[in-house]
Amino acid sequence: RRIPLGIDLDELDGENVSPGKPGETVLCVGNIERRKRHEDAIRAVAALSDEFPQLRLEIVGRVHQADYHKELKGLIDALGLSERVRLLGVRDDVLQLMRQASAVMLCSESEAFGWVIVEAMAVGTPVIASAVDGPRMIIQGGENGLLVPVGDVDGYAEALRRILTRPEVAKALAEEGRRTVEQRFSARAMVKQIAALYRELVR
């Protein structure tokens, strides 16, 4: 049985951070490597650029594949998105960036779990993720997040459009995401799961 490491919500909620989501910003958090498929997020933002003139994308992550990093920069330039998409590298304020984002996107072609999803849910930001094993362990599609088939740029764009144009949907996803973390992925939930496992083992 897998019991995920729990997130300390008391510590998280006690951080001194600036509130609010000041604009239409999408955040991707993940190493710069091909399996993360950051290009899908870039293309989704490009597809929505006319409809949402203020839409921005920020990508946070360590460069693991320099050639892929170069390809992403080339794609950004080719699509005319140099003013909209930023590759931020490694940051120590990821949770703050998540809080300020309209949505967090994870487009990976494979994920064993998806800690980024849990963190985004914990700070109350809607999540869009690829429908692979890790995210599917966390997200019940349409309830606490939105799942999209791997590589489906139109699907990512439509999911993002839904969040940006329907505040009630964004609010419901954020609230249910936070509830998911409280019930399944918080430090308190982890302690309860471990205690339950011990009780089973000693029967």
C-alpha positions in Angstrom: 0.0 0.0 0.0 1.3 3.4 -1.0 1.0 6.2 1.7 2.2 9.5 0.2 4.2 12.0 2.2 1.8 14.4 3.7 1.9 18.2 3.2 1.9 20.4 6.3 -1.2 22.6 5.8 -0.7 24.4 9.1 2.7 25.6 8.0 1.6 26.3 4.5 -1.4 28.4 5.6 0.8 30.3 8.1 3.3 31.6 5.5 3.4 35.3 5.0 2.4 35.7 1.3 0.6 38.2 -0.8 -2.9 37.2 -1.7 -4.9 37.1 -4.9 -4.5 36.1 -8.5 -3.6 39.4 -10.2 -4.0 38.3 -13.8 -4.4 35.5 -16.3 -1.2 33.5 -15.6 -0.7 29.8 -16.1 2.1 28.1 -14.2 4.0 24.9 -15.2 6.4 23.5 -12.6 8.8 20.7 -13.7 12.3 20.0 -14.9 13.1 21.1 -18.4 13.1 17.7 -20.0 11.1 16.2 -22.9 8.9 13.9 -20.8 7.4 17.0 -19.2 6.0 18.2 -22.6 6.2 21.9 -21.7 5.6 22.5 -25.4 2.0 21.5 -25.0 1.4 24.3 -22.5 3.1 26.7 -24.8 1.0 25.7 -27.8 -2.2 25.9 -25.7 -1.4 29.4 -24.6 -0.7 30.3 -28.3 -4.1 28.9 -29.2 -5.8 31.2 -26.7 -3.6 34.3 -27.3 -6.2 36.2 -29.4 -9.0 35.4 -27.0 -7.1 36.3 -23.9 -4.7 39.2 -24.6 -3.4 39.2 -21.0 -2.7 35.5 -20.8 0.8 34.6 -19.7 2.7 31.3 -19.1 5.5 30.8 -16.6 7.6 27.7 -16.6 9.6 26.9 -13.5 12.2 24.1 -13.4 15.8 23.0 -13.6 17.3 22.5 -17.1 18.0 18.8 -17.4 18.2 18.7 -21.2 19.9 21.8 -22.7 18.8 20.9 -26.2 15.2 20.7 -25.2 15.5 24.0 -23.4 16.8 25.5 -26.6 13.9 24.0 -28.5 11.4 25.5 -26.1 13.0 28.9 -26.6 12.8 28.5 -30.3 9.2 27.5 -30.2 8.3 30.5 -28.0 10.0 32.8 -30.6 8.4 31.0 -33.6 5.0 31.4 -32.1 5.6 35.1 -31.3 5.2 34.5 -27.6 8.3 36.1 -26.2 6.3 38.6 -24.3 3.9 36.0 -23.0 6.0 33.0 -22.0 8.8 33.0 -19.5 11.3 30.2 -18.6 12.1 31.1 -15.0 14.6 28.4 -14.1 14.8 27.3 -10.5 12.8 29.4 -8.0 12.4 29.2 -4.3 9.0 30.9 -4.3 7.1 28.2 -6.2 4.2 28.1 -3.8 3.8 31.9 -4.1 3.8 31.6 -7.9 1.1 28.9 -7.6 -1.0 31.1 -5.3 -1.0 33.9 -7.9 -1.6 31.7 -10.9 -5.0 31.2 -12.5 -4.2 27.6 -13.1 -1.3 25.1 -12.7 -0.7 22.8 -15.7 1.2 19.5 -15.8 1.5 18.1 -19.3 3.9 15.2 -18.6 3.8 12.0 -20.7 4.6 10.1 -17.4 4.4 10.9 -13.7 4.7 8.4 -10.9 2.7 10.6 -8.6 2.4 14.4 -9.0 3.5 16.4 -6.0 3.1 19.6 -8.0 -0.6 18.8 -8.2 -0.9 18.4 -4.5 0.9 21.6 -3.8 -1.3 23.6 -6.2 -4.4 22.1 -4.7 -3.2 22.9 -1.2 -2.8 26.6 -2.1 -6.2 26.7 -3.8 -5.2 26.9 -7.5 -7.1 24.9 -10.1 -5.1 22.1 -11.8 -5.0 20.9 -15.4 -3.0 17.7 -15.8 -2.3 14.9 -18.3 -4.3 11.8 -17.8 -1.4 9.6 -16.8 -1.0 7.3 -13.8 0.3 9.9 -11.2 -2.3 12.6 -11.8 -5.1 10.1 -12.1 -4.3 8.9 -8.6 -5.1 12.4 -7.3 -7.6 14.0 -9.7 -11.2 12.9 -10.2 -11.7 14.6 -13.6 -14.1 17.5 -13.5 -14.4 17.5 -9.7 -11.0 18.5 -8.1 -9.1 19.1 -11.4 -9.2 18.7 -15.1 -7.6 15.7 -16.9 -6.5 15.9 -20.6 -5.1 13.1 -22.8 -1.3 13.4 -23.2 -0.4 15.6 -26.1 -3.9 17.0 -26.7 -3.1 20.7 -27.1 -6.7 21.5 -28.0 -7.8 19.7 -24.9 -5.4 21.7 -22.7 -6.6 25.0 -24.3 -10.2 24.1 -23.8 -9.6 23.2 -20.1 -7.8 26.5 -19.6 -10.6 28.4 -21.4 -13.1 26.8 -19.0 -11.2 27.9 -16.0 -10.6 31.5 -17.3 -14.2 32.1 -18.5 -16.1 30.3 -15.7 -15.2 31.7 -12.3 -17.6 29.3 -10.6 -15.8 26.3 -12.2 -12.4 27.6 -11.1 -13.7 28.2 -7.6 -15.3 24.7 -7.3 -12.2 23.0 -8.6 -10.0 25.0 -6.2 -12.2 24.2 -3.2 -12.5 20.5 -4.0 -8.8 20.3 -4.6 -8.1 21.8 -1.2 -10.5 19.3 0.3 -8.7 16.5 -1.4 -5.4 17.5 0.1 -7.0 17.8 3.6 -8.6 14.4 3.4 -5.9 12.4 1.5 -2.5 14.2 1.3 -2.1 16.3 4.4 0.3 15.5 7.2 -2.7 14.7 9.4 -4.1 12.4 6.8 -0.8 10.6 6.4 -0.6 10.0 10.2 -4.1 8.5 10.1 -3.2 6.2 7.2 -0.1 5.0 8.9 -1.9 4.3 12.1 -4.6 2.4 10.2 -1.9 0.3 8.5 -0.3 -0.5 11.8 -3.6 -1.6 13.2 -4.1 -3.9 10.3 -0.6 -5.4 10.7 -1.0 -6.2 14.3 -4.4 -8.0 14.0 
